[in-house]
């Protein structure tokens, strides 16, 4: 029984793909145990392009071979008695094409390769609620009120646990109830790389303006933090800031002279 020429060519293409995607990494793993090299996707497509071109040149390089391949295609697409197999192959190819299109278009949860500023530079001033704040001179007015410091910090705790705990967590470590739904995770205030490195005016700007207030350099990830000045008063925001520093034991960064 003579094996159809087209089947041989398709099997050859499949073997070539397996060698590129599995064989080459397996060879690398043998040379360096414990590793599994990955062939970049663009190289896989490049190699397969050349494989397909070689197969087409081989098929068209001989008149007898080309006529045999064409007759096999005519038999497959025109013979009534193999309609079931024909429809099954067409459906499989359509589904494979649809999956490749979906895989190319779907969003990727991996961290984008672009550089991102974790603490983007704030503007020199910003306006909310009809009031303009100069971040170069803005100070927390509640910090100087030593007599009511504990009361203001306690008020900030109540505001935090009513509004912010769901994302930033009851330990202020960025592991709240909804934290896993965000990428990147909410800020971990206990980390010395967050509020301990920042002035209170910076926190006021970030809390008041939320994610929509971030500059372009904070891309490619969008912050999910709400614009809190729409829900809190200026005093309440300062009280939350007092609580954040008081609870974590950090001191705000001193303003440079």
C-alpha positions as a Markdown table, in Angstrom:
| # | Residue | x | y | z |
|---|---|---|---|---|
| 1 | Unk | 0.0 | 0.0 | 0.0 |
| 2 | Unk | 1.5 | 3.3 | -1.1 |
| 3 | Unk | 1.5 | 6.0 | 1.7 |
| 4 | Unk | 0.0 | 9.3 | 0.4 |
| 5 | Unk | 2.7 | 11.8 | -0.4 |
| 6 | Unk | 0.9 | 14.6 | 1.5 |
| 7 | Unk | 0.8 | 12.5 | 4.7 |
| 8 | Unk | 4.6 | 12.0 | 4.5 |
| 9 | Unk | 5.1 | 15.8 | 4.0 |
| 10 | Unk | 2.8 | 16.6 | 7.0 |
| 11 | Unk | 4.6 | 14.1 | 9.2 |
| 12 | Unk | 7.9 | 15.6 | 8.2 |
| 13 | Unk | 6.7 | 19.1 | 9.1 |
| 14 | Unk | 5.4 | 17.8 | 12.5 |
| 15 | Unk | 8.7 | 16.0 | 13.2 |
| 16 | Unk | 10.6 | 19.2 | 12.4 |
| 17 | Unk | 8.4 | 21.2 | 14.8 |
| 18 | Unk | 9.0 | 18.6 | 17.5 |
| 19 | Unk | 12.8 | 18.7 | 17.0 |
| 20 | Unk | 12.8 | 22.5 | 17.3 |
| 21 | Unk | 10.5 | 22.9 | 20.3 |
| 22 | Unk | 11.4 | 19.7 | 22.2 |
| 23 | Unk | 14.6 | 18.2 | 20.8 |
| 24 | Unk | 16.8 | 21.2 | 21.0 |
| 25 | Unk | 15.8 | 22.0 | 24.6 |
| 26 | Unk | 16.3 | 18.3 | 25.5 |
| 27 | Unk | 19.8 | 18.4 | 24.0 |
| 28 | Unk | 20.5 | 21.5 | 26.0 |
| 29 | Unk | 19.3 | 19.8 | 29.2 |
| 30 | Unk | 21.7 | 16.9 | 28.5 |
| 31 | Unk | 24.6 | 19.3 | 28.1 |
| 32 | Unk | 23.6 | 21.2 | 31.3 |
| 33 | Unk | 21.6 | 18.9 | 33.7 |
| 34 | Unk | 18.9 | 20.7 | 35.6 |
| 35 | Unk | 18.2 | 23.2 | 32.9 |
| 36 | Unk | 15.6 | 23.2 | 30.1 |
| 37 | Unk | 16.5 | 25.9 | 27.5 |
| 38 | Unk | 13.5 | 27.4 | 25.7 |
| 39 | Unk | 13.7 | 28.2 | 22.0 |
| 40 | Unk | 12.3 | 31.8 | 21.5 |
| 41 | Unk | 8.9 | 31.8 | 19.7 |
| 42 | Unk | 10.1 | 34.0 | 16.9 |
| 43 | Unk | 12.9 | 31.5 | 16.1 |
| 44 | Unk | 10.4 | 28.7 | 16.1 |
| 45 | Unk | 8.3 | 30.5 | 13.5 |
| 46 | Unk | 11.4 | 31.4 | 11.5 |
| 47 | Unk | 12.6 | 27.8 | 11.4 |
| 48 | Unk | 9.2 | 26.5 | 10.6 |
| 49 | Unk | 8.9 | 29.0 | 7.7 |
| 50 | Unk | 12.1 | 27.6 | 6.2 |
| 51 | Unk | 10.8 | 24.0 | 6.8 |
| 52 | Unk | 7.6 | 24.8 | 4.9 |
| 53 | Unk | 9.5 | 26.4 | 2.1 |
| 54 | Unk | 11.8 | 23.4 | 1.7 |
| 55 | Unk | 8.7 | 21.1 | 1.7 |
| 56 | Unk | 7.0 | 23.1 | -1.0 |
| 57 | Unk | 10.2 | 23.2 | -3.1 |
| 58 | Unk | 10.5 | 19.5 | -2.7 |
| 59 | Unk | 6.9 | 18.9 | -3.7 |
| 60 | Unk | 7.2 | 21.1 | -6.8 |
| 61 | Unk | 10.6 | 20.0 | -7.8 |
| 62 | Unk | 9.4 | 17.0 | -9.8 |
| 63 | Unk | 6.4 | 16.9 | -12.2 |
| 64 | Unk | 5.4 | 13.3 | -11.3 |
| 65 | Unk | 5.6 | 14.1 | -7.5 |
| 66 | Unk | 3.7 | 17.3 | -7.9 |
| 67 | Unk | 0.9 | 15.6 | -9.9 |
| 68 | Unk | 0.6 | 12.8 | -7.3 |
| 69 | Unk | 0.3 | 15.4 | -4.5 |
| 70 | Unk | -2.3 | 17.4 | -6.5 |
| 71 | Unk | -4.3 | 14.2 | -7.2 |
| 72 | Unk | -4.3 | 13.4 | -3.5 |
| 73 | Unk | -5.7 | 16.8 | -2.7 |
| 74 | Unk | -8.4 | 16.4 | -5.3 |
| 75 | Unk | -9.3 | 13.0 | -3.9 |
| 76 | Unk | -9.5 | 14.4 | -0.4 |
| 77 | Unk | -11.7 | 17.4 | -1.2 |
| 78 | Unk | -13.9 | 16.0 | -3.9 |
| 79 | Unk | -14.6 | 12.4 | -3.0 |
| 80 | Unk | -18.0 | 12.0 | -1.4 |
| 81 | Unk | -17.4 | 8.8 | 0.5 |
| 82 | Unk | -14.8 | 10.4 | 2.8 |
| 83 | Unk | -16.9 | 13.5 | 3.7 |
| 84 | Unk | -16.8 | 12.6 | 7.4 |
| 85 | Unk | -13.0 | 12.5 | 7.6 |
| 86 | Unk | -12.8 | 15.7 | 5.4 |
| 87 | Unk | -15.1 | 17.6 | 7.7 |
| 88 | Unk | -13.2 | 16.4 | 10.8 |
| 89 | Unk | -9.9 | 17.6 | 9.4 |
| 90 | Unk | -11.4 | 21.0 | 8.4 |
| 91 | Unk | -12.9 | 21.4 | 11.8 |
| 92 | Unk | -9.6 | 20.5 | 13.5 |
| 93 | Unk | -7.7 | 23.0 | 11.4 |
| 94 | Unk | -10.3 | 25.7 | 12.1 |
| 95 | Unk | -10.2 | 25.1 | 15.8 |
| 96 | Unk | -6.4 | 25.2 | 15.8 |
| 97 | Unk | -6.4 | 28.5 | 13.9 |
| 98 | Unk | -8.9 | 29.9 | 16.4 |
| 99 | Unk | -6.9 | 28.9 | 19.4 |
| 100 | Unk | -3.7 | 30.4 | 17.9 |
| 101 | Unk | -5.6 | 33.7 | 17.3 |
| 102 | Unk | -6.9 | 33.6 | 20.9 |
| 103 | Unk | -3.5 | 32.8 | 22.3 |
| 104 | Unk | -2.0 | 35.8 | 20.4 |
| 105 | Unk | -4.7 | 38.2 | 21.5 |
| 106 | Unk | -5.4 | 37.3 | 25.1 |
| 107 | Unk | -3.9 | 39.4 | 27.8 |
| 108 | Unk | -0.8 | 38.3 | 29.6 |
| 109 | Unk | -0.6 | 38.3 | 33.4 |
| 110 | Unk | 3.2 | 38.3 | 33.3 |
| 111 | Unk | 4.9 | 41.4 | 34.4 |
| 112 | Unk | 5.5 | 43.6 | 31.3 |
| 113 | Unk | 9.1 | 44.0 | 30.3 |
| 114 | Unk | 9.0 | 47.8 | 30.3 |
| 115 | Unk | 10.7 | 49.7 | 33.2 |
| 116 | Unk | 8.3 | 51.2 | 35.7 |
| 117 | Unk | 8.9 | 53.8 | 38.4 |
| 118 | Unk | 7.7 | 52.3 | 41.7 |
| 119 | Unk | 7.5 | 55.8 | 43.3 |
| 120 | Unk | 6.8 | 58.1 | 40.3 |
| 121 | Unk | 7.8 | 61.7 | 40.7 |
| 122 | Unk | 4.9 | 63.8 | 41.9 |
| 123 | Unk | 4.0 | 67.1 | 40.3 |
| 124 | Unk | 5.1 | 70.3 | 42.1 |
| 125 | Unk | 1.5 | 71.1 | 42.8 |
| 126 | Unk | -2.0 | 69.6 | 42.2 |
| 127 | Unk | -5.6 | 70.7 | 42.6 |
| 128 | Unk | -8.5 | 68.7 | 44.1 |
| 129 | Unk | -11.9 | 70.0 | 45.2 |
| 130 | Unk | -11.1 | 73.5 | 44.0 |
| 131 | Unk | -8.0 | 73.8 | 46.2 |
| 132 | Unk | -4.4 | 73.8 | 45.0 |
| 133 | Unk | -1.7 | 72.1 | 47.1 |
| 134 | Unk | 2.0 | 72.9 | 46.7 |
| 135 | Unk | 3.9 | 69.6 | 47.3 |
| 136 | Unk | 7.2 | 71.5 | 47.7 |
| 137 | Unk | 6.0 | 73.1 | 50.9 |
| 138 | Unk | 3.0 | 70.9 | 52.0 |
| 139 | Unk | 3.3 | 69.5 | 55.6 |
| 140 | Unk | 1.0 | 67.3 | 57.6 |
| 141 | Unk | -0.7 | 69.8 | 59.9 |
| 142 | Unk | -1.7 | 67.1 | 62.4 |
| 143 | Unk | 1.8 | 66.0 | 63.1 |
| 144 | Unk | 2.7 | 69.1 | 65.0 |
| 145 | Unk | -0.4 | 68.7 | 67.2 |
| 146 | Unk | 1.3 | 66.5 | 69.8 |
| 147 | Unk | -1.5 | 66.8 | 72.3 |
| 148 | Unk | -4.1 | 65.2 | 69.9 |
| 149 | Unk | -1.6 | 62.9 | 68.1 |
| 150 | Unk | -3.0 | 59.7 | 69.6 |
| 151 | Unk | -6.6 | 60.8 | 68.9 |
| 152 | Unk | -5.8 | 61.6 | 65.3 |
| 153 | Unk | -3.9 | 58.4 | 64.7 |
| 154 | Unk | -6.8 | 56.4 | 66.2 |
| 155 | Unk | -9.2 | 58.2 | 63.9 |
| 156 | Unk | -7.0 | 57.4 | 61.0 |
| 157 | Unk | -7.0 | 53.7 | 62.0 |
| 158 | Unk | -10.8 | 53.7 | 61.9 |
| 159 | Unk | -10.8 | 55.3 | 58.5 |
| 160 | Unk | -8.2 | 52.8 | 57.3 |
| 161 | Unk | -10.1 | 49.7 | 58.5 |
| 162 | Unk | -13.3 | 51.0 | 57.0 |
| 163 | Unk | -11.9 | 51.8 | 53.5 |
| 164 | Unk | -8.3 | 50.5 | 52.9 |
| 165 | Unk | -8.0 | 47.2 | 54.8 |
| 166 | Unk | -9.6 | 45.2 | 51.9 |
| 167 | Unk | -6.5 | 45.8 | 49.7 |
| 168 | Unk | -3.7 | 46.8 | 52.0 |
| 169 | Unk | -4.5 | 44.2 | 54.7 |
| 170 | Unk | -5.0 | 44.4 | 58.5 |
| 171 | Unk | -1.3 | 44.2 | 59.0 |
| 172 | Unk | -0.6 | 46.9 | 56.3 |
| 173 | Unk | 1.5 | 44.4 | 54.4 |
| 174 | Unk | -0.4 | 44.7 | 51.1 |
| 175 | Unk | -2.2 | 41.3 | 51.5 |
| 176 | Unk | -5.8 | 42.3 | 52.0 |
| 177 | Unk | -8.9 | 40.3 | 51.0 |
| 178 | Unk | -8.8 | 41.5 | 47.4 |
| 179 | Unk | -5.0 | 41.8 | 47.0 |
| 180 | Unk | -4.6 | 38.8 | 44.8 |
| 181 | Unk | -7.0 | 40.4 | 42.2 |
| 182 | Unk | -4.5 | 43.2 | 41.5 |
| 183 | Unk | -1.3 | 43.3 | 39.6 |
| 184 | Unk | 1.0 | 44.6 | 41.0 |
| 185 | Unk | -0.1 | 43.9 | 44.6 |
| 186 | Unk | -1.2 | 46.8 | 46.8 |
| 187 | Unk | 1.6 | 48.7 | 48.6 |
| 188 | Unk | 3.2 | 47.0 | 51.6 |
| 189 | Unk | 3.5 | 49.8 | 54.1 |
| 190 | Unk | 5.7 | 47.7 | 56.5 |
| 191 | Unk | 8.4 | 47.5 | 53.8 |
| 192 | Unk | 11.2 | 50.0 | 54.4 |
| 193 | Unk | 11.1 | 50.7 | 50.7 |
| 194 | Unk | 7.7 | 52.3 | 50.7 |
| 195 | Unk | 6.4 | 55.0 | 53.1 |
| 196 | Unk | 9.7 | 55.1 | 55.1 |
| 197 | Unk | 11.3 | 56.5 | 51.9 |
| 198 | Unk | 8.6 | 59.1 | 51.3 |
| 199 | Unk | 7.5 | 62.5 | 52.6 |
| 200 | Unk | 4.0 | 62.8 | 54.0 |
| 201 | Unk | 3.1 | 65.2 | 51.2 |
| 202 | Unk | 3.8 | 62.5 | 48.7 |
| 203 | Unk | 1.4 | 60.1 | 50.5 |
| 204 | Unk | -1.2 | 62.9 | 50.5 |
| 205 | Unk | -0.9 | 63.3 | 46.8 |
| 206 | Unk | -1.1 | 59.6 | 46.1 |
| 207 | Unk | -4.1 | 59.0 | 48.3 |
| 208 | Unk | -6.0 | 62.0 | 47.2 |
| 209 | Unk | -5.6 | 61.5 | 43.5 |
| 210 | Unk | -5.4 | 57.6 | 43.5 |
| 211 | Unk | -4.6 | 55.6 | 40.4 |
| 212 | Unk | -5.9 | 58.1 | 37.9 |
| 213 | Unk | -3.5 | 60.7 | 39.2 |
| 214 | Unk | -0.4 | 58.8 | 38.4 |
| 215 | Unk | 1.9 | 60.2 | 35.6 |
| 216 | Unk | 2.9 | 58.3 | 32.5 |
| 217 | Unk | 6.1 | 57.0 | 34.1 |
| 218 | Unk | 4.1 | 54.8 | 36.4 |
| 219 | Unk | 2.9 | 52.7 | 33.4 |
| 220 | Unk | 2.6 | 50.0 | 32.2 |
| 221 | Unk | 0.6 | 48.9 | 35.3 |
| 222 | Unk | -2.4 | 51.0 | 36.3 |
| 223 | Unk | -3.0 | 51.5 | 40.0 |
| 224 | Unk | -6.5 | 50.4 | 41.2 |
| 225 | Unk | -6.5 | 52.8 | 44.1 |
| 226 | Unk | -9.6 | 55.0 | 44.1 |
| 227 | Unk | -9.5 | 58.8 | 44.0 |
| 228 | Unk | -9.9 | 59.1 | 47.8 |
| 229 | Unk | -10.4 | 62.9 | 47.9 |
| 230 | Unk | -13.9 | 62.2 | 46.6 |
| 231 | Unk | -14.7 | 60.1 | 49.7 |
| 232 | Unk | -12.5 | 61.6 | 52.4 |
| 233 | Unk | -11.9 | 65.1 | 53.7 |
| 234 | Unk | -8.4 | 66.6 | 53.8 |
| 235 | Unk | -8.2 | 66.0 | 57.5 |
| 236 | Unk | -9.2 | 62.4 | 57.2 |
| 237 | Unk | -6.5 | 61.8 | 54.6 |
| 238 | Unk | -3.9 | 63.3 | 57.0 |
| 239 | Unk | -5.3 | 61.2 | 59.8 |
| 240 | Unk | -4.8 | 58.0 | 57.8 |
| 241 | Unk | -1.2 | 59.0 | 57.0 |
| 242 | Unk | -0.5 | 59.5 | 60.7 |
| 243 | Unk | -1.9 | 56.0 | 61.4 |
| 244 | Unk | 0.2 | 54.4 | 58.6 |
| 245 | Unk | 3.5 | 55.8 | 60.1 |
| 246 | Unk | 2.4 | 55.2 | 63.7 |
| 247 | Unk | 1.3 | 51.6 | 63.1 |
| 248 | Unk | 4.4 | 50.6 | 61.1 |
| 249 | Unk | 6.9 | 52.4 | 63.3 |
| 250 | Unk | 8.3 | 54.3 | 60.4 |
| 251 | Unk | 9.1 | 58.0 | 60.4 |
| 252 | Unk | 8.4 | 60.1 | 57.3 |
| 253 | Unk | 11.3 | 61.2 | 55.2 |
| 254 | Unk | 12.5 | 64.5 | 56.3 |
| 255 | Unk | 12.2 | 67.4 | 53.9 |
| 256 | Unk | 15.6 | 68.3 | 52.4 |
| 257 | Unk | 16.8 | 71.8 | 53.1 |
